Structure formats: structure tokens, C-alpha cells
Amino acid sequence: MTDRNGNSAWADLVPAAEQRRLRTAGFGGAVQMGRRPCLIVVDVTLSFLGRRPGEESGPDYPTACGPEGWRRLPAIRELLGTARDLGIPRVLTCGSPGDAVFVGGAIKLSREPDTARLVHSAPFPPELAPRDDEYVLAKAKASAFFGTPLLTYLHAHRVDTLIVTGTTTSGCVRATAVDGASHGYRVLVAEDACFDRSPFAHAANLFDIQMKYGSVVDSAWLGQQLRCLGDQAPETEPMGLPTS
């Protein structure tokens, strides 16, 4: 069986004694997959990916995370493909330029209207082109929950588990994970399907999520769990989709 461990990101950053102390105190317990997961792909648009490696033209996004985003994209695409095959609800978030111009973007950098419009208008890469049966959720702030109808969607699909991927780990991924846990959902974050412009921030925020809000796991383990869950789902009721 594939190991669920997605903890390698902070293995060399957090002293082993500190990790043991926190776990002894009860932090870092594992979150189990529920029966009705939903995959959330957070903000994997060109404004956070930046130019594809080798390309010299195209918009110069100040928020781009560089090659690391493109390196993580295959794992995100693989999870999205698995969720599509199984009929699991999928939410792909992106910016809301109309809102961001008036209320500012998700971070200080994108408060200025022209920057907010540039960042929040960026398209998805072709690898993640949304399908007609996928919820493309526009948002102006970090959390996918803040000022959006996400809760209504999750209630309609009777979701009990959030699988969170995307970017940035320290910003919109973390905010979505914390809000998801605050609303009572099980939260699983795919370490190798998230990215950040700062490797340190990526590792530190995943460590914090693991200790307090959810479980940080490997995308291959998640895919295996989803397929096992799909095998057990009733044929008359696609996983995660209500029949009435």
C-alpha cells in the first residue's frame, strides 16, 4: 500500500525533539478520509504558475511562483483526473477581477487595482482546463470560503472531506484548509500537489496544518484511497453527487 506520509517537506526544518514534544501533547493526529470527498484545486492559474519553463514571452505576473509550480502541476493534474474518473465533486478556484479591483486582492501585493486585475484575470493552464461539470469558483480573497457560495455547493453534494491542492501553500491553500476545518470538514492536503514561491513558507505552513487543522499526505496515497472508495460506492449513486 502507498504510504500516506506527506511530511517530508518539513523533516529537515523542524527539530525532531520539537516534533516529538508536540505529538506527545496530542498534536498532529491523522485525519481519515470520509465517504464523500471533494477535490479543491486552489488558484492554479498562470498568474501563480508564471511563464512555462523555456518560454520567454507572455505576461510578467508579480505573483508567479516559478518552476516549482510547473513541477507540481503533474500531481495536481493526476488527482484531478482521478476525481473526474470517479465522479467526485471538483472545485477549481480562480480570481475574481471585478471584485478584486474594488476590494483588493488576496494579499498586500495585489491591492492596487491594475495589479489585482492582472493577477485575478489569469486563465488556467491547458492541463487543468475546467470541464462543464466542474465548479469554477471565483474569489477575491485568500480562502475559497470567504465571500463565496462554496458552503452551499458542499452541502448540496453532502461532502464530508476536503482534499486541498494548489497554491500558494502559505496563503490561499492554508486559508482554505483552516476555514474548511473550522466548518467541520475533514481536511487532507496533498503536499506534492501544493506549491509556494517560498520553500520555507511551504514547509512551515504544511507543518502547522498537520499539527492543528488536517493531515498532510502524499497525492499517490490520496489517489489510491479515492479509487478504493470509488470501488465501494453504489453504482446507482456516483460518489459525492446527491440523487435527490
ZAVEXBA-307163 format. One record per residue: residue in three letters; z, y, x of N, C-alpha, C in turn. Coordinates in steps of 0.05 Angstrom, whole numbers, plus 32768, in hexadecimal, padded with zeros to 4 digits. Layout:
N
ALAZYXZYXZYX ...
! end
This chain:
244
MET80007FE88011800080008000800080198012 THR7FF1802D80097FF180468018800C80548017 ASP8015805E802E802E806C802F802C80878021 ARG8041808E8011804280A78003804880BE8015 ASN805080B9802E805B80CE803F804780E48045 GLY804F80FD803D803F81148044805081288054 ASN8063811D80638077812E807080708135808D SER8059812D80968053813180B3804F814F80BA ALA804A815F80A68045817B80AB805C818980B9 TRP8074818280B2808C818F80BE809C817E80D1 ALA8091816680D780A1815380E780AA815E8102 ASP8099816E810E80A08179812880AC81958127 LEU80AF81A0810F80B981BB810C80D681BD8103 VAL80DE81AA80F380F981A980E8810A819580F8 PRO811F819D8105812F818B8115813881728104 ALA8137815B8110813D81428102815A814380F7 ALA816C815081068188815180FC818A816280E3 GLU8179817780E18179818880C9816E817880B2 GLN8159816980B6814D815980A1816181448097 ARG8170813880A98184812480A1819A81318092 ARG81A38148809A81B98156808D81B1815D8070 LEU81998167806C8190816E8051818D8155803F ARG81828140804A817F8128803A819A811B8033 THR81AD811D804681C78112804081D48122802A ALA81CE813C802881D9814D801381CB81497FF8 GLY81B581397FF881A781337FDF818D81417FDC PHE818481507FEF816A815E7FED8154814B7FF5 GLY813C81517FEB812481427FF4811F81287FE6 GLY812C81237FCF8127810A7FC1810A81087FB7 ALA810080EF7FB580E480EA7FAD80E080EF7F8F VAL80CA80FC7F8880C181007F6D80AD80EA7F67 GLN80B080DC7F51809E80C67F4A808880D07F37 MET807180C37F39805A80CA7F28806180C27F0B GLY805B80D47EF8805F80CE7EDC804780BF7ED0 ARG804680BE7EB6803180B07EA8801980C27EA3 ARG801D80DC7EA3800780EE7E9B800581057EAF PRO7FF881007EC57FF481157ED97FDE81287ED3 CYS7FDF813F7EE07FCA81527EDF7FC5815C7EFB LEU7FAC815D7F047FA581677F1E7FA081857F1D ILE7FAE81957F2E7FAA81B17F2F7F9F81B87F4B VAL7F8781C37F4C7F7A81CC7F657F7D81EA7F66 VAL7F8D81F37F777F9582107F787F8382207F8A ASP7F7382317F7F7F6582477F8D7F53823E7FA4 VAL7F4782277FA27F35821E7FB87F19822B7FB4 THR7F1882447FB87F0082547FB57EF7825E7FD1 LEU7EDF82697FD27ED582727FEC7EE682897FF8 SER7EF482977FE87F0582AD7FF27F1C82A28003 PHE7F2482897FFF7F39827D800E7F2F82698023 LEU7F17825E801E7F0B824D80327EFE825E8047 GLY7EF1827480407EE2828380537EC682778058 ARG7EBA8280806D7E9F827680747EA18259807D ARG7E8D824A80747E8C822E807D7E88822D809B PRO7E95821A80A87E92821880C67E75821780CD GLY7E6D822880E07E52822A80E97E42824080DC GLU7E4B824A80C57E3D826080B87E45827B80C4 GLU7E32828D80C77E3882A780D27E3482BD80BE SER7E2A82B680A67E2682CB80917E3782C58079 GLY7E3782D780667E4782D4804E7E5E82E8804E PRO7E6B82EA80377E8182FE80347E9782F98048 ASP7EA3830E80527EB9830C80647ED383108055 TYR7EDF82FA804C7EF782FB803B7F1082FF804D PRO7F21831380487F39831680587F4D83008053 THR7F4B82F2803D7F5F82DD80377F5782C18041 ALA7F4082BF804E7F3682A580577F4982968069 CYS7F4B827D80657F5D826C80767F4E825F808D GLY7F348261808E7F25825780A57F20823980A4 PRO7F1A822D80BB7F12821180BD7F2581FD80B0 GLU7F3F820480B07F5381F280A47F4D81EC8087 GLY7F44820080787F3E81FB805C7F2781E88059 TRP7F1281EB80697EFB81D980677F0281BD8070 ARG7F1581BB80837F1E81A1808C7F2D81928076 ARG7F3C81A180657F4B8195804F7F3B81908036 LEU7F23819C80347F13819B801C7F0C817E8014 PRO7F05816C80277EFE8151801E7F148143800F ALA7F2E814780187F44813A800A7F4781457FEE ILE7F43815F7FEB7F44816B7FD07F2E81607FBF ARG7F16815F7FCA7EFF81557FBA7F0381377FB2 GLU7F0F81287FC47F14810B7FBE7F2881087FA7 LEU7F3E81187FA87F5181167F927F4481207F77 LEU7F3481357F797F27813E7F617F1481297F56 GLY7F05811B7F687EF481067F5F7F0280EF7F51 THR7F1980E87F5C7F2980D37F507F3380DB7F35 ALA7F3D80F47F327F4680FD7F187F2F80FE7F04 ARG7F1881067F0D7F0181067EFB7EFA80EA7EF1 ASP7EFA80D77F047EF380BB7EFD7F0680B07EE8 LEU7F2080B87EEA7F3480AD7ED87F3980BD7EBF GLY7F2C80D47EBD7F3080E57EA57F4A80F47EA5 ILE7F5680F87EBC7F6F81067EBE7F6981247EBC PRO7F7A81337EAD7F7681507EAB7F74815E7EC6 ARG7F6181707EC87F5E817F7EE17F5E819D7EDB VAL7F6C81AC7EEC7F6C81C97EEA7F6481D47F05 LEU7F5081E57F067F4881F27F1E7F4D82107F1A THR7F5F821B7F2B7F6582377F287F5482497F3A CYS7F5082617F317F4182757F417F4C82907F3A GLY7F4182A57F477F4A82BF7F427F3F82CB7F28 SER7F4D82DF7F1E7F4582ED7F067F3F830A7F0F PRO7F2683107F177F21832B7F227F2683427F0F GLY7F21833E7EF57F2683537EE27F43835A7EE0 ASP7F5483467EE17F71834B7EE17F7B83567EFB ALA7F72834A7F117F7C83517F2C7F76836E7F33 VAL7F6083797F2A7F5983957F2F7F6F83A87F24 PHE7F7A83A07F0D7F8E83B17F007FAB83AA7F06 VAL7FB083917F0C7FCC83897F127FD083817F2F GLY7FBC83827F3F7FBE837A7F5B7FBA835C7F5E GLY7FB483537F757FB083377F7A7FCB83297F7D ALA7FCA83117F887FE283007F8A7FF483087FA1 ILE7FE983167FB57FF8831E7FCC7FF3833B7FD3 LYS800383467FE6800083627FED7FE483697FF7 LEU7FD8835680057FBE835B80117FA983617FFC SER7FAC83567FE47F9783597FCF7F9F836D7FB9 ARG7FB1837F7FBF7FB983937FAB7FA383A87FA6 GLU7F9583AE7FBB7F8083C37FB97F6983B87FA7 PRO7F6083C87F947F4C83BE7F807F3383B17F8B ASP7F2783BD7FA07F0F83B17FAB7F1483967FB8 THR7F2B83947FC67F32837B7FD37F3883667FBE ALA7F47836E7FA97F4E835C7F937F3483517F86 ARG7F2183637F817F08835B7F747EF983477F86 LEU7EF7834D7FA07EE9833B7FB37EF683207FB4 VAL7F10831F7FB77F1E83057FBA7F1E82F57FA0 HIS7F2283027F8A7F2582F37F717F0A82EC7F64 SER7EF482F77F6E7EDA82F17F637ECC82DA7F72 ALA7ED882D07F867ECA82BC7F977EC682A27F87 PRO7EAF82957F8B7EA9827C7F7D7EB782647F8B PHE7EB6824D7F7D7EBE82347F897EA8822A7F9C PRO7EAF821A7FB07E9B820E7FC17E8C81F97FB0 PRO7E7381F27FB77E6481DE7FA87E7281C37FA6 GLU7E8281BC7FBA7E9181A37FBA7EA481A17FA3 LEU7EAD81B87F987EC181B87F837EB681C57F69 ALA7E9C81C67F667E9181D37F4F7E9D81C77F35 PRO7EAA81D77F257EB781CD7F0D7EA481C17EF9 ARG7EAD81AC7EEB7E9D81A07ED57EA581AD7EBB ASP7E9581A77EA77E9A81B37E8D7EB581AA7E80 ASP7EBF81937E887ED781897E7D7EF0818F7E8E GLU7EED81A37EA07F0381AB7EB17F0C81C87EAB TYR7F2581CC7EAB7F3081E67EA47F3081F87EBD VAL7F1F820C7EBC7F1F82207ED27F3182377EC9 LEU7F4882397ED67F5D824B7ECE7F5D82637EE0 ALA7F57827B7ED67F5782937EE57F73829F7EE5 LYS7F7C82A97EFC7F9682B47EFE7F9582CC7F12 ALA7FA882DE7F0E7FA982F67F207FC082F47F34 LYS7FD482E37F2E7FEB82E17F407FED82C57F4C ALA800282C17F5C800382A97F6C8005828F7F5B SER8018828E7F49801D82757F3A800782717F25 ALA7FFE82587F227FEB82517F0D7FF882547EF1 PHE801282567EF08020825A7ED7802382777ECE PHE802382897EE2802B82A57EDC801582B37ECC GLY801B82BA7EB3800882C97EA37FEF82BA7E9A THR7FF1829F7E997FDA828E7E927FE2827B7E7C PRO7FCE826E7E6F7FD4825A7E5A7FD8823E7E65 LEU7FDF823B7E7F7FE182207E8A7FF4820E7E7B LEU800C82197E74801F82087E65801481FD7E4C THR8004820D7E3D7FF882047E257FE581EC7E2A TYR7FD681EE7E3F7FC481D97E477FD381BF7E4E LEU7FE881C27E5D7FF881AB7E668006819E7E4E HIS801081AE7E3B801C81A37E23800781947E12 ALA7FF0819F7E0F7FDB81937DFF7FD381787E0A HIS7FD481757E247FCC815C7E317FE5814A7E37 ARG7FFC81537E2E801581437E31801A813B7E4E VAL8015814E7E60801981497E7D803681487E84 ASP803D81357E96805881347EA0805A81377EBF THR804381377ECC804381387EE9802D814B7EF3 LEU8033815C7F06801F816E7F11801981657F2E ILE800081617F337FF6815B7F4E7FE981757F58 VAL7FF681817F6C7FED819C7F757FDF819A7F90 THR7FC781A67F917FB881A87FAA7FAE81C47FAC GLY7FA381CB7FC37F9681E57FC67FA281F77FDA THR7FA182117FD47FA882267FE87FB3823F7FDB THR7FC282507FE97FCD824980027FE8823A7FFD THR7FEF8229801080078219800D801F822B8009 SER802182408018803882528018803882668001 GLY802182687FF3801E827C7FDE801A826F7FC3 CYS8002826C7FBB7FFC82637FA0800382467F9A VAL800182357FAF800982197FAC802782177FA8 ARG803682247FB9805382247FB6805C82307F9C ALA805182477F94805982547F7B805382427F63 THR803D82357F63803682227F4D8048820A7F4D ALA804F82007F64806181E97F66807D81F07F5C VAL808782077F6480A2820F7F5C80A282147F3E ASP808E82227F33808E82277F16808A820D7F07 GLY807A81FB7F11807781E17F04809281D27F02 ALA80A081D27F1880BB81C57F1880CE81D47F05 SER80CC81EE7F0480DD81FE7EF380D881F87ED5 HIS80C081F17ECF80B981EA7EB380BD81CC7EAD GLY80C981BE7EC080D181A37EBA80BC818D7EC1 TYR80A781947ECF809381807ED7809A81737EF1 ARG8093815A7EF48094814D7F0E807E81597F1F VAL808481607F388071816D7F49806C815D7F62 LEU805281567F66804981497F7E8035815A7F8C VAL803981617FA5802781727FB5801A81617FCA ALA7FFF81627FCB7FF081527FDF7FEF81627FF9 GLU7FFD8159800D7FFF816880267FE3816C8033 ASP7FD3815780357FBA815980427FA481658030 ALA7FAB816C80187F98817980057FA181957FFF CYS7FB281A180117FBA81BD800F7FB581CA802A PHE7FB181E4802A7FAD81F180447FB7820E8042 ASP7FBA821A805A7FC58235805D7FB982418075 ARG7FB8825B80777FAE8269808F7FC3826780A5 SER7FDC8260809F7FF1825D80B37FFB824080B3 PRO7FF6823180C88001821680C9801F821580C6 PHE802D822880D2804A822980CF8052822D80B2 ALA8045824080A4804C824480888045822C8077 HIS802F821E807D80288205806F803F81F18071 ALA804881EC808A805D81D8808F807781E08083 ALA807F81F9808780998203807D809B8202805F ASN8086820A80518087820A8034808681EE8028 LEU807781DC8035807781C0802B809381B4802F PHE809F81BA804580BB81B0804A80CD81BA8034 ASP80CB81D3802D80DC81DE801880D681D17FFC ILE80BD81CD7FF680B581BF7FDD80C181A37FDD GLN80BE81957FF380C9817A7FF480E781797FF1 MET80F5818C7FFD8112818C7FFB811C81937FDF LYS810D81A57FD0811981B07FB8810A81AE7F9E TYR80EF81AC7FA080E081AF7F8780CE81977F7F GLY80C581887F9280B381727F8C80B2815E7FA3 SER809C814F7FA48097813D7FBB807D81447FC8 VAL807D81457FE2806581497FF2805B812E7FFB VAL804281287FF38038810D7FF7801C810E8002 ASP801180F780097FF780F480147FE280F17FFE SER7FCB80FC80017FB780FB7FEC7FAC80DF7FE7 ALA7FAB80CE7FFC7FA280B37FF97FB680A37FE7 TRP7FD080A87FEB7FE4809B7FDB7FE280A57FBE LEU7FDD80BF7FBA7FDA80C97F9F7FC280BC7F91 GLY7FAB80BA7FA07F9480AD7F947F9A80917F8B GLN7FA880827F9C7FAF80677F957FC180657F7D GLN7FD580777F7B7FE680787F647FD7807F7F4A LEU7FC480917F4C7FB480987F357FA380817F2C ARG7F9780737F3E7F87805C7F367F9780467F2A CYS7FAF80417F357FC1802D7F297FC980357F0C LEU7FCF804F7F097FD780597EEF7FBF80577EDC GLY7FA7805D7EE57F90805B7ED57F8B803E7ECB ASP7F91802B7EDC7F8D800F7ED47FA080077EBD GLN7FB680157EBB7FCA800E7EA77FC6801E7E8D ALA7FB580327E8D7FB180437E767FA280357E60 PRO7FAA80397E467F9C802D7E307F7E80357E30 GLU7F6C80237E2A7F5080297E2A7F49803D7E15 THR7F58803E7DFF7F5180507DE97F5C806C7DEE GLU7F6B80707E037F76808B7E087F7380937E25 PRO7F5E80A27E2D7F5B80AA7E487F7480B77E53 MET7F7B80B17E6B7F9480BB7E777F9680DA7E75 GLY7FAD80E37E6A7FB280FF7E697FA6810E7E52 LEU7F9581017E427F88810E7E2C7F9381067E11 PRO7F9C81187E017FA781117DE77F9281067DD4 THR7F9A80F47DC37F8880E87DAF7F8B80F57D94 SER7F9F81067D917FA281147D777FB0812E7D7B 
! end
